[in-house]
Amino acid sequence: MLRDALRDPLPLVVVGIAAAVLAWDVALAGWIAARREAPKAFTQLAAFCGLLVVPSLVVSIASATEAGARTISGITWIIPAVAIAVALQVLYALVARLISVLVGLPILLYDLVLVAIAIGDYQVAQTGGAPLPLQAVLSARDVIVGITVGRAALVSPLTALVPMIAPAYPARWRLSGAVRALLVLAATALTTLLVIEWPRGVAAVRSYQTARTEPMQARPQGDFVIGIRLYPVLDGAPPARAVRADAPLVAAFSPDVVLVLLDAEGTRGGALDSLARVLEPLRADSVRIAIGLRVEGRPTPIDDVDRIASIERVLTRVRPDVLFPAIGDPLPRWFAATPPTAEWWRNILTRAAREVERVRPRAITGWSGSRLDAVDSAVYHWAAQSGSPVELLGAAIYPSFTGLPAVDARLRALERWHAQARARAGATQPHWLVNVGGLPHAHGDAAQTAAIRRALAWGSRQPWIGAAIIGEPADYEGWLGLRAANGRQRQAVTAVGLAARGMREVRASGR
């Protein structure tokens, strides 16, 4: 991670600025609280803000993932409460003329915007959505942070912006005066950008309306099935809590295929044996098992040797029906690693296919694009050639800052690649939509449902698409799951689950 941060320092700069503002708030609140000549109500309010601004930020970050939300989901109200208190502190300083209007007004406007963001975040976490104006503010916030960190801003809790306490009373030194000037400029710039991006946030949230009731096309022949991803990316045996929590997803979707992703540590013998036992009831119910080995960054030759050895263990102990030798995250992380090259993909897929043929010939070797960029395009066209070692092709389909148009763009890209490969080399490999999902926090639960519906409806109309796997089961690593970090099931589970069962009934009646 340190290497990636040094290669692309912008995410680190964003975190550094937030830490600097946080330190400013704590130090300034302590200084104000110690002034005897200040109004008592003002010093108490400043002390309250300084005392709780750090805990509120910790709660904001921790409550965004299921692991962190286990013990603190009940106190997330502290985040909007502190944001409101900070805004009141700045307003008090302005009304009491403890700060000049030129300094206080920009900070107040910035803090008021953060109040809207905090309330919107809280409503989305608790109910799955906020009124359009507030949801659009969240979308605009993600766009602003995304200028520096890219699409990771859509799912990462590190997008939290820190409110600013008013620097009451004149500056005592030139340095503190310069810091105040920088804070005012930063507050003005961020507020202006958020206001400018707000209409685009409205458009992004509204873009999903056309897909909210989009139906899938019946495929009675059974050549289009729906699956789900289960569990977090495993770095050991499947956690018992995750197995219990994800069981309702299996009941809701009645999937024909399940996908489990493994980290390097999750491919050890004991962990794989535990996974095989957990998956055995699904296998007995004729559910196809797909295993993917996660890839982050550009692996070294030693990593490749370990990956091939891991593939042998997976094939022997878990006995999957489909194996993805390497699969990337659907959206990048905050500190994005350098992606693998097309040459690396060709090499690892070829070696993995040989290993599959040697150890478990009945298993299918698959590849799925996650970025759908030039590298993915090159790998796709190589893999789609006749004689390619890759037997299954796929892609991850998720929205972006613009909302549903990004889903349509990725689907069009996949359709264009398929048409080109078929015309050039007569490609006949089956295709899956390997990871389909939405952005429930950035755009709301209804938007997540609509994004999944659009991808499933599109896939059901394409005879060359054989399956769609609905993505992240829960907020294990960010705001992407079918289950929120606080345990609340998002509406996509019910809505898309009904559609999935309907497709299965149509298939059964057509036999």
N, C-alpha and C positions, 0 to 999 in steps of 0.2 A: 504493500500500500504506500509506503514511503517513497519508493521509486516512482510510482504512478503520480503521486502528489508533486514530486520534483519535476517530472516531465510536463505536467499540466498544473501549474500552481494556482490557477484561478479559483477552483473550489476551496483551496486552502485560504486564499485571500478573503473569500466570503465568510468562512468560519472565523477568520481572524478579526474581521470588522465587527462581527456579532459579539465576539469575546471582548473587544475593546469597548463597545457601547455598554456591555454588561458591567465591565469594570468601572466605567464612568458612572453608571447609575449607583453602584454600591458605594463608591468613594464619595460621590456628591451627596447621597442621602445621609451618610454618616456625618459629613461636614455640616450640612444644614441642621440636622438633629442636635448638634452640639452648640449651636448659636443661641445664646440666652435671650437676645433681643428680638428673635423671630417670634411671630405669633404661635402660640402653643398648638393650635389646631393644624397649622401648616407643618410644624416640625414633626408632629405625630403622624401626619399623612405621609410625609417624606420618609420617615423611619419605617412605616408600614411597607411602602414601596421598595425601599432598599432591602428590607428583610426578606421579602417574598419574591422578588424578581428572579433570583437565581433558582429557588425551588420550582417556580412556575415554568421556567424554561426546561428544567430537568423533567418535569411532568410532561411537558409538551413533546419532548423527544422520546421519552420512554413509553408513553401511552400509544405511540404510533405502531408498535410491533406487539405481537401477541405475547412474547416472552416478557416484555417490559410492562404490559398492561395488566398482568395477572393481579398485582397488588395495589396498583394506584389508579385503576380506571374509575374508582368512586370519588376521586378528588380532582378530576379534570376541570371542574368548575373554577378551580383556582386560577386558571389561565385567563379567562375573560374578566374575572374579578380583579386581578392585578392590572390588566390592561386598562380597565375603567379607572382604577385608583390612580394610576400614573397620569392619565388624561385629566383627572380632577386636580391632581397636584399642579400640573402646568396651568390649568385654568385659574386655580387659586392664586398662583404667582402673578398671572397677568392682571386679574381683577384687583389684587392688592398692590399692584405696581411694584412688585419685588423684582421684576424683570422687564426689560424693554420689549416693546411690541415687535421690533425687528428680529429679536431673538426668540421670543416666546411664541409668536403666532405660527411660524413654520413648524416648530416642534409640536405645538398643539394640533395642527392639522395632520401631521404625520401620526401622532398618537391616536387621533380619532379614526383614522383609516385602520390602524392596528386594532382598535376596539372592534371595528366591523369584521376584520379578519378573525379575531379571536372568537367572537360570537358565532361567526359562520363555521369555523373549525369545530366548535363545540356542538353546534346543531347537527352538522354532518356526522360527527362521531356518534351522537346519541340517537338520531332518527334516520340517518341515511340521506339527508338532503337539507338544504337551506333555501329560503326564498331567493328568487332569481337574482336580485341585486347583490345579496351576500355571496351566493355561489359564484357570481361573476367576479367578485373581488378576489375570492380564492384563486380562481383561474388566472386573473391578472397578476396576482402575487407569484404564482408559479412561472408565468412567462418572464417576469422581471428577474427572478433568481435563475431561470433557465438560460438567460443571456450568457451567464458565466459557466454554468455547470451542465447545460443541455437538458435532455429529457429526464435525467435523474431527479430534477426538481419536482416532477409530477408525482413521485412516489416516496421521496425521502423526507423524513421528519426534520432534517437539517435545514429545510426551507424556512424555519421559524425566524421571524424578524423580531428584534428586541425593541421594546418601547424606550423612549428617552425621558428621563427626569429633567425638569426645568432647572437650569443653573441659576437659581435665585441669587440676587445681590451682584454687584459689579465684580468683574474679574480682578484678582489681586496681582497677577503677574502677566507678563506678555504671553508666556507660553499657554497659560490657561485661556487667555483671550483668543489665541490662535486656534486652540482646540474647540472653543465655542463656535468660532466662525466655521470650522470644518464640519461640526455637527449640524449647524444650521444649513449649510450647503447640502450636506448629505440628506437631511430630512426633506429639504425642498425638492431635491432631485428625485428621491424615491416617491414622494407624494405625487409629483408631477407625472412620473412614469406610470404609477398605478392608475391615476385618473385617465391618462391617455390610453392605457391598455384595457380599461374597464369595458368599453363598448365591444372590444374583441372578445373579452371574456363572456359577455352576454351572447355574442354570436356563437361561441364555442359550445356553451351550454344548450342553446336552442337548436344547434345543428343535429342533435340526436332525435328530434321529434319525429322525423320521417321514418325512423326504424323501430319505434317503440312497440309497434304491433305487427311488425313484418313477419309473415308466416314462412315456414320452410316448405319446400316442395316435396311431396310424398315420393318416396323411392321404394315401392313395394318389393323390388327385387332384393332388397337388403344390401345394396352396394354403397350405402352411405350410413355410417354409424357414428354415434356420439360417445365420447369418452371424457374422463376427467383426470386432472392431476391430483395426486394424493401426497400428503405429508410435506414438511419442509425439505429443503435440500439436505439429504442425510449425511452426516459426518460420523455416523455410528449406527447402532441399532435404532429402529423406529421408536421414538418416544411414546410411551404408553398413553400419555395425555393426547398426543396428536392422533394416535390411532383411534381413540375413543371419540375425539372431537370431529374427525373427518368421516366417521361411520355414517352420520346422517346424510352426507353428500352422496354416498353410494346408494342409500335408500331413495334419495330424491331423484337421482338421475338414472338409476338402473343402467349403468354404463356398459358398453360392449368392450371397452378397452380402458385400462388405467395406465397412467404414466407416473413413474417415480424417478426422481433425479438424485444422483449420488455425487458427493464430493469425494476427494481422494481418500479421506479417512473412512468414508462409508463403504469402501470396497474391500475392507479387511474380512477375513473368513468368518469371524464370529458375528459381525454386523450383517453380513450377507445371509448367514443361516437364520438369524432372527427375522430378517426381511422376508425370506422365503416362507417361514412359518406364518407370518402375518398375511401374506398374499395367497396362501394355499386355499382358503375358503373361496376367494374370488376365482381362482383358477378352476376349482371344482364346479363353479357355476358357469363355466365356459366363457369367462371374461379373459380377453387377451391381455397379456402383461407386457408392457413396454418399459424398458429401462434406459435412462439417459445418463451419461457421464458428463458432469458439468465442466466447462472449460472457461477459465478466466485469464485474460491476457494472452501473451505469446509464450507457449510452453518451450522449455529447453529440451534438448535431446534426451536428457535423463528423465524428464517428465514423460516423454513419449514412451520410453521403455517401461516405466511404471504403469502408464495407461494401458499398454498392450497386456501386461501381466494382470492388471485389474480386470480387463475384458475377459480373460480366461476364467478368472474366479467367478465373475458374474454369470457367465454362460454355464459353468459347471454347477454352481450352488443355487442360483435363482431360476435358471432355465427360462429366460424370457422368450416371448414370441417375436418381439421386435427389439433391436438394440440400436441406440444412437451412440456411437463411439465418442462423440463430443457434441455438446449442445450448449449454446450461450444463453445468457439471461434475456428475457423479452425486452426489458428496458435496462439501460446501463446503470451502474452504481454511481455514487457521488464522486468517488475517485476512480474514474473509468480507466481500466487497464488497456494497454495497446492490443488491439485485436489480432488474432492469428492471420497469417497471410493465406492467399489462395493455394500457394504451393504446400504449406503445412497441411491444409485441409485435404488436398489430394493425396498426400503421403500417408496421413493417419487413417483416412478412410480406406485406402488400398490395403494397408497392413491389417487394419481391423477386420476387413472383409475376409482376408485369408484366415485370420484367427477364427472367425465365425464358421467358415467352411470346414475348418479342421476340428473344432470342438463341438459345435452344435449346428449342423448344416440346415436344419429346419428353421432356424431363426433368420429373421430378415434384418439386413443392415440398412439403416436409414440415416438421412441427413436432413437437418432443418435449419433454414436461415433465420437469424434473429434480427439482423440489422437491415437486410434487404438493400445493401449498398453495392458498390462496384465489385467488391470482393465476393459477396454472396452471389452476385450475378455470374461471375466467372466460375465459381464452384458449381452453381446450379447447371450451367451449360456443359461443364465437363461431366458432371454426374448423370446428366440426362442422355448422354451418348449411348448408343448400343454397345454392349460389351463392358459398360461401366460396372465397377464392383458395388455400386450403390443401388439397392433394390427399391427404396422408398424415398420420396422427396417431400419436403414440407416447408412450412414457414410459420413464424409467430406473427399474429395479427393483433395489434393493439392501437388505440388512438394516440394522438399526440396533443400538442397545445391547441390546435385548431378544432379538436373534437372529432366527430365522425368523418369529415373529409379525409383525415389521415388513414382511417380504416379503409376507405374506398381506394385511396392511392396505393396502399400496400396490396390490396386485392387485385387492382389493375396491373400492378407490376408483376405479380405472380402469374396472372393470366397471360400477360405479354411474353414472359419468359417461356411459359409452356407452349404457346403458339410458335415462337421462334424455334425452340428445340424440336418440336414435332415436325415443323417444315424442313428443318435442316437435317435431323438425324432420325426422324421417326420415333421419338421417345415414347415408350410404352409403360414406364414405371408408374405405379399408383402414387397419388399425392394425398397428403394429410395436411390439415391446418393443425399444426402440432401444439400450439399454445394460443388460445383465443381468450381475450379478456377485455376489461375496460379500466376506467380510472374513477373508482367510486368516491374517492376523496376530492380530487380536483374538480370533477364535474357532477358528482352525485350518484347515488345508487341507481336511479332510473337511467342515467347515461350509461352505466356499466351494463345494465340489462340490454339497452338498445344496441350497444356496440357488439355484444355477443350475438344478439339476434341477427344483426346485419351480416356478420361473418358466417353464421350457420345457414341463413337463408341463401346467401351467395353460394356457399359450398354445396348445398343441396341441389342447386340448379346446374352445377357443373358435373357432367358425367365422369370426369377424370379425377374428381375429389372423392376419396373413399371414406374419410373420417374427419372429424373435428374434435379435438381434445380441449375442453374448457379449462382455462389456466388456473392460476394460483388458488389453492383451496382456502387459504387464510392469509391474514396480514403477518406472515412469518418474517418477512424482510422489508416490508413497506406496504403502502396503501394499494394493494392489487387484489386482495383475496375475495372469495365468495363469503367468507366470514370475517367480520371486523375484529380488530384487536381486542375489543372488550367482550367478545363472544357473541355479539349480535349477528344473526344470519342476514345477509343482504338479500334484497328482493329478487335478485337473479336466480337464487336457488329455487324459489317457488315457480317463478315465471318460466324460466328456461327449462327447469325440471319437468314441468307439465308438457312443454313442447317436445322434449326428448322422449318422454314416455309415449306421447302421441305418435311420434315417428316409429317407435318400436312396435306399437300396436298395429299401425298400417303395414309394417313389414311382415308382422305375424299373420295378418289377415290375407296378405297377398301370396303366401306360400301355398 
